[in-house]
Each structure stands twice: as structure tokens, then as C-alpha cells.
Amino acid sequence: MFSLRGRIGLIVPSSNTTMEMDYHRLAPQGVSVHTSRMRFVGAANVEDFTPLLEDARRALQTLLDCRPDVIVWGCTAAVTAPRLEEEVRQMVEINHNIPCVIPLSAATAAFKTLGASRVSVAAPYTDDILKAVKRYLEEKSVTVVNIRGLGLSNNHDIASQTPEVVYELVTSVDSSDAEGIFISCTNLRALDMIERLESELGKPVVTSNQAGIWSALKTLRIKDPILGYGKLLSSTRYRE
């Protein structure tokens, strides 16, 4: 059985073309990935995320039919909107008793596990959303020493950025004060740059999709090392 060890359910923005591909690449043998989509094409400011909730409820009901063991919320920055994270956790964890992974929250947990409390952040977002992400991280005791974005609001534009663009953005935002790097956004093609960046910068690199599946696998108590995608996934001790 494909899902003998567990099923991961994704609630993904309809315009996201990266997250599913990354999860299928990363999922260990015996772990299946199943997706439901909510209507969303992009955001220029935090308020633009609020309408996601209405369609997210429908997407969740559809996803529940495959009986997922853990559900991953598929839009990193959306939880910076007022009460959105609480609403998502309510409808998944409280209403249906299924663990819910929030990528931005998972990233903060990942940095704690990696022993990094000061980070630089690279993202495709506009300035308004960058400020909200910075505020969220710092409220979770992760100090943001530097942050930079691409100024993009359309999700298709975000997905079209090459891994080389991600590499250049990260190297431009890195700082000697940063103990780690966070690459935010489930639709950004960052997965293939993690190992190169960690090797060249000498510090852990955490991405939204890498952190999300790391947290989901911890929930499933699956500790298989996943090689080629950074320190966080390659060592079983980070999933204790």
C-alpha cells in the first residue's frame, strides 16, 4: 500500500504548482500525499489572505474523504493575517481531531531544533507581507537579522522564479549575524538550492516545504533520513 505508514493531506492554494511536487519528491516510501485546493491567485498585503478561509473549509471537507493522518496548510504567509492560524487549527485539529502543520510555525520549530535563533529571511513577497512574516517569527522568539523579498504578489510569477533566482536572493540577504536562513513560500522553487546554500554559507537552510514535511513526518513518527535536501531532513535525530 502506498500509504502503509501514513497519509499526508495538503490544503493547497489553487495557483500553487510547487508544493505538491516537492512533497512527492520528499515523501519516504510508504507515505502518500493527497491534495485538495482552495481558490487563491496571490496577495499584495496581509488582508488579501483572509478570503482563503471560506474556500479552505470546502477544501478540507473534500480532503477528509481520503482519511489523512496529518494535514498541512499550504500557504506560508497567510497565517500572518489576524486569527487565520487559529481558525485553521480550529477547523482541522479541534473540529476533526487531525494534527495540523502550519509551515511558518514548523519553520520556527525547525530553527529551535537546529539551535538557530537568529535568521535571515528570503521570500518572494511584497514589503507588507515581509513585515508580517518578520513580526510572526519574532513573536515566536526567532530574531530576524535581515529580510528581503522579490516584491511579487501573483502566485504564478512566484512559481516561475528559477532556483538560481532563489540562490541569488538568499546570498544577498545572508549576514554574518544570522545563524540560519529561512526561505519562505510553499510555491517558491527552493528545494534544489538547500544543499548548495548550506555548503557555501556554513549554516542551516530551512524552506517552507522542507519544514512542513519535516513536521508532518515527526507527527507520523517517521524518522527515515531524507538525503539531498538539507541538514533538517538528513539526520534522524532532528525528528526525535
C-alpha atoms as one frame of an Amber mdcrd trajectory, in Angstrom:
protein
   0.000   0.000   0.000   1.254   3.493  -0.894   0.041   4.862   2.441   1.002
   1.935   4.648   2.939   4.248   7.009   0.762   7.331   6.796  -1.184   9.788
   4.659  -0.266  13.475   4.421  -3.073  15.753   3.300  -2.283  19.118   1.724
  -4.640  22.093   1.544  -3.007  23.985  -1.306  -3.773  27.331  -2.986  -5.270
  26.655  -6.406  -2.460  28.538  -8.174   0.353  26.750  -6.325   2.320  24.487
  -8.685   5.351  23.726  -6.491   4.240  22.374  -3.119   2.778  19.066  -4.297
   5.810  18.342  -6.460   8.164  18.959  -3.531   6.181  16.741  -1.164   6.029
  13.874  -3.645   9.810  14.135  -4.039  10.416  14.172  -0.300   7.896  11.631
   0.996   9.576   8.408   2.194   8.414   5.048   0.877   5.052   4.113   2.357
   3.947   7.717   2.920   1.353   9.049   0.489   0.500  12.676  -0.280  -3.043
  13.806  -1.121  -4.190  17.285  -2.109  -7.256  19.494  -2.009  -7.226  23.017
  -3.460  -8.628  26.336  -2.283  -9.119  29.270  -4.638  -6.224  31.753  -4.450
  -4.079  33.564  -7.029  -1.909  35.844  -4.910  -1.607  38.536  -2.258  -0.125
  42.029  -2.147  -0.941  42.622   1.510  -1.936  40.632   4.583  -5.652  41.400
   4.199  -5.665  39.569   0.846  -5.242  36.259   2.686  -8.478  36.470   4.676
 -10.803  35.183   1.885  -8.830  31.922   1.845 -10.723  30.671   4.880 -14.085
  30.390   3.164 -12.834  28.080   0.417 -10.465  26.310   2.820 -13.466  24.846
   4.648 -14.739  23.294   1.429 -11.247  22.046   0.535 -10.899  20.445   3.962
 -14.200  18.590   3.655 -13.057  17.139   0.330  -9.653  16.179   1.728 -11.149
  14.384   4.720 -12.568  11.726   2.399  -9.096  10.194   1.965  -8.678   9.967
   5.772  -5.358  11.818   6.162  -3.290  11.216   9.287  -1.903  14.772   9.259
  -2.921  17.867   7.306  -0.512  20.555   6.086  -1.780  24.083   5.465  -0.314
  25.150   2.126   0.208  28.918   2.295   3.104  30.086   4.463   2.417  33.796
   4.863  -1.375  33.519   5.096  -1.210  32.785   8.821   0.074  36.320   9.407
  -3.497  37.531   8.762  -5.398  38.200  12.011  -6.726  34.996  13.608  -6.252
  32.949  10.426  -3.940  30.420  12.061  -6.341  29.995  14.975  -9.246  29.449
  12.574  -7.309  26.848  10.558  -6.255  24.954  13.671  -9.820  25.096  14.985
 -11.350  23.585  11.859  -8.689  20.867  11.480  -7.465  19.971  14.961 -10.442
  20.799  17.151 -13.328  20.033  14.805 -11.811  16.888  13.245  -9.088  15.802
  15.684  -6.388  15.683  13.000  -2.911  17.179  13.579  -2.357  20.319  11.505
   1.023  21.562  10.290   1.429  25.291   9.652   4.639  25.817   7.598   5.589
  29.130   9.246   5.143  27.633  12.701   7.012  24.497  11.579   9.924  26.667
  10.436  10.215  28.281  13.870  10.221  24.822  15.461  12.858  23.684  12.974
  15.194  26.548  13.861  14.771  25.762  17.551  15.675  22.127  16.828  18.702
  23.243  14.800  19.848  25.621  17.535  19.445  28.773  15.429  17.664  31.732
  16.994  18.894  34.478  14.635  18.000  34.122  10.952  17.967  35.898   7.628
  14.762  35.568   5.606  14.405  35.392   1.818  10.939  35.379   0.234   9.129
  36.390  -2.950   6.697  38.688  -1.082   5.824  42.363  -1.091   7.098  44.626
   1.701   3.769  44.498   3.566   3.846  40.712   3.771   7.558  40.643   4.603
   6.869  42.841   7.629   4.105  40.481   8.765   6.346  37.412   8.416   9.107
  39.139  10.372   6.648  40.025  13.130   5.344  36.436  13.291   8.830  34.937
  13.570   9.933  37.376  16.249   6.789  36.704  18.274   7.946  33.069  18.242
  11.408  34.087  19.548  13.216  33.871  16.199  15.178  37.086  15.656  15.182
  38.280  12.035  18.520  39.982  11.397  17.842  40.643   7.717  14.894  40.125
   5.356  14.446  40.667   1.643  11.770  39.903  -0.957  11.159  39.979  -4.687
   8.090  42.211  -4.482   5.824  39.640  -6.134   2.110  39.259  -5.447   0.984
  36.905  -8.230   1.409  33.223  -7.403   2.230  32.266 -10.987   5.049  34.813
 -11.025   6.377  33.303  -7.798   6.355  29.762  -9.199   8.161  30.908 -12.353
  11.246  32.069 -10.423  14.171  29.746 -11.048  16.237  28.111  -8.296  19.084
  30.394  -9.418  16.979  33.448  -8.551  16.376  31.909  -5.123  20.114  31.356
  -4.716  20.919  34.980  -5.573  18.222  36.279  -3.216  19.482  34.161  -0.319
  23.129  35.073  -0.787  22.173  38.760  -0.938  20.266  38.597   2.344  22.710
  36.439   4.308  24.548  38.049   7.196  27.377  37.026   9.494  24.931  37.643
  12.354  22.499  35.037  11.015  22.714  31.513  12.418  20.329  30.173   9.779
  18.402  31.040   6.621  14.643  30.826   6.121  13.279  30.685   2.568   9.568
  31.387   2.893   6.784  30.361   0.487   5.405  26.947  -0.484   5.264  27.985
  -4.152   8.921  29.021  -4.470  11.283  26.526  -6.108  13.855  26.459  -3.314
  14.285  22.744  -2.633  17.184  22.164  -5.025  19.211  25.032  -3.579  19.235
  23.918   0.072  22.335  21.703  -0.030  24.363  24.165  -2.103  23.471  27.078
   0.162  24.208  25.160   3.353  27.576  24.106   1.975  28.574  27.597   0.833
  27.136  29.603   3.730  28.017  27.157   6.502  24.632  27.382   8.220  21.293
  25.529   8.118  18.752  26.490   5.484  15.048  25.942   6.148  12.351  26.265
   3.483   8.576  26.245   3.847   8.088  22.885   2.143  11.070  21.232   3.804
   9.914  22.400   7.251   6.326  21.395   6.551   7.099  17.812   5.614   9.653
  17.577   8.454   6.895  18.473  10.914   4.396  16.117   9.245   6.854  13.207
   9.412   7.557  13.959  13.079   3.822  13.744  13.695   3.739  10.371  11.917
   6.827   9.271  13.924   8.713   8.509  10.725  12.452   9.059  11.076  13.872
   7.937   7.728  16.801  10.141   6.696  15.993  12.108   3.534  19.238  12.957
   1.795  19.977  15.813  -0.570  17.644  18.405   0.910  19.452  19.894   3.852
  20.512  19.196   7.391  16.983  19.276   8.811  15.822  16.230   6.844  19.048
  14.251   6.552  19.509  13.408  10.242  17.070  11.220  12.131  17.940  12.959
  15.410  16.050  16.070  14.302  12.808  14.063  14.370  13.087  12.811  17.946
